Amino acid sequence: MLHELLTAVKPKPNVLPSSLCNCGSEFDLVIQRATHPNPIMRYPDADSMANAIREALKSSAAKPTRNLSPTSRPLPGKLPKAAPMQKAVVAQKPEVVTAVAPESSPASLATPPRNLEKPAGADEVADEVADGFLPPLDLPSANSNWPLVRNMLIIAALLVVLVFVYQKLEIHKDTVAKKEYAHNLRIKEEEMRRRSEAEQAAKIPDQPKVMAENNAISSNVTPEKVEPAPPKVETPMESLERLQFALSKGERAEMPIGVKRRGDLDFFLVTEEMTWDQALEFTENHGAHIALPESDDSLTLLGDMLQNSETIWLGAGLTGRDQWTLLDGNPWSFEKTPPGIGSFATLSHLGNVKAAEGHRKLAFVMAWHRDGSNPSSLAAILQKTKKSLDTDQPIYPPGTMVQGSRYFLPIVRKMTRSEAAEFAARSGAHIAALSTKEENYWVKDHMQQLEAEAGIWLAGEKIAGVWTWITKEPWTYADWSSKELDDDEDASAMVYRPGKGWHNMSPDEKADGVLLEWSKDAKAQSAEQDTINAGTPDVAGLITKARDLVVAADKERNANLAANMKDLKWDLEVWHGQLKPLIQLQWKMPLEIIMTTCNGARVPTAEEITAAVEENYDDGEAPEMHPDIVKFHTYNFTKQKEIDAAFLLRCGRIRDAYVVKLKEMGSAAQNSGQQDLVRQLKDYLEDAEDVEQWTESLIE
């Protein structure tokens, strides 16, 4: 009905109700009238519609076999009075009613006539109503408000529809705008991506410019299906890195790719070139050692593993002037020792064995024992060295250098001072103490190429501002790398930096290694040492001695001051007792005030005494000081000054002797390289410039 109101056209052709449901054709007119688009043509009330339905039921029961065609017109008077209306059309005006003949098409029911005059056939409709074909209609009168109400309802319905349609339109516009914004954003992002790829492609010189153009149109081309890349094949070095932890723990269930087995040993070539110390540490971190040149067969095996132009380290080195030893402590088994300059053995791809310096970088072959042991580790050879020290032929690790009766071994690997001490104790050595110029210069000459930028530990340490050797050797020489040392209080240990000299650092920091020394230079000395040599002056003892002398002088001065005060009070009491009674009474109160003021060891000034007396009298009533009192005070106050002067003179002599001794110590410390001590002695000299301040600092 709403569609017909808005468009004046029925949404579908007129269909008889009896064709849509199981009912008789007698109900077609009843239903059509009840649902007529024009309210005027409908039943005026429910009773009228109920009566029409009852009449249709009676007609259906009376003539069950008769099927009235909705298109044929029954003869007047033949149907019951309440027979259903077949077709009826009401014009736009209430007073004009048009009845259509039965032969007319059903479409005439849907569209009311548009003429305002009473059409032809109206009298026939009236006759049909009179004959009972159409029920009487209660039409509104000409003065009825129904047209206005109807138009208002139509307008209200249209407004509701317009509001609903407008809201739907706004929602649709908003959705379209969001989709358009998202689409534009994707376009901008894609454009930025293409631009970025083009810029990156332009920065790479070897990349063709076509790559940027291909990337610019790649988004419009359907990407081809890319087959997944085949799994990456693990390299021998990658497998070695993966198995490091297990190998270091002695596990041999899985070995790196490319291992060659010979007897109870597994061999693996490392082509990455390293120094001797780096290769030694690398192999031990993987539970292995550098392959040993034990026999001709072992050299042949190692030579077969080499590639063109390769040279590798061998697990052997020089342990004295001309003695070669393997890493496991066994002696060199070949008739000829490696020729050349250097402390470690090498093997070339041509099968030549030569000596080389440890700072060179070469490849090497790692060797594992199948039982998980490592008898050629540094810890194992150091233990063998310690056990052999009491024999006629001690076994030192490969790379040990000899200087006179001293044997030095630099170990390059990160460690703290305490860890360095553990290495020394494990090998029966001590951390090297370069106590003489000759010893220091020899070490510098033989370790110039050592890669240890952070330095290697030496045996020097600072105690109470003074540098000493832990071996108890005398400190008579220093070779600091800079004039000013690290002023950090924790930098109390010493390292040697190859090519630079000594440097102080914290013992908790990690240096690059340690220099071990086997010698008999260390001399055990008593901890309670009465004399201090020039290299380690007893500054603390000097300060203590000066303090004792100053304190003794101060004690004597305080005793003299107390005696002087006692004499003053005695003289005042005797004087007061010899006065006449009246005069004695007059000076009793002032004298008591003076005695109270002089309650310490020092005599107060005349101004202090006068002020104390005046405070106990009203203004102008305090008596003037008696001449005898002034005389006594002047005498004892002058004597007090003499006592102070004698004390300062005595302390000045102590200070002068103290300064002379400090300068002597400073000169000795300067000659022995005790830079921290020199700086400390200068501070002590500055503090002693003023005698009174220096004296007070010692007494406090």
Secondary structure, DSSP 8 states (H G I E B T S, - for coil): -HHHHHHSS-SS----GGGTSS--GGGHHHHHHHT-SSGGGS-SSHHHHHHHHHHHHHHHHH-TT----TTS---TTTS-TT------EE-SSTT-EE---TTS-THHHHS-----S--TTHHHHHHHHHHTSS-------TT-SHHHHHHHHHHHHHHHHHHHHHHHHHHHHHHHHHHHHHHHHHHHHHHHHHHHHHHHHHH-TTS-THHHHHHHHGGGS--------------HHHHHHHTHHHHHTT--SS--TT-EEETTEEEEEEEEEE-HHHHHHHHHHTT-EE----SHHHHHHHHHH--TT-EEEEEEEE-SSS-EEETTS-B--SSS---SSSSEEEEETTS-EEEE-TTS-EEEEEEEETTS--TTSHHHHHHHHHHHTTSSS----TT-EEETTEEEEEEEEEE-HHHHHHHHHHHT-EE----SHHHHHHHHHHSTT---TT-EEEEEEEETTEEEETT--------BSSSS----TT--EEEEETTTEEEEE-TTS-EEEEEEEE-S------SS-S---TTS--HHHHHHHHHHHHHHHHHHHHHHHHHHHHHHHHHHHHHHHTS-HHHHHHTHHHHHHHHHH--SSS---HHHHHHHHHHTS-TTTS----HHHHHHHHHHHHHHHHHHHHHHHHHHHHHHHHHHHHHHHHHHHHHTT-HHHHHHHHHHHHHTSSHHHHHHHHH-
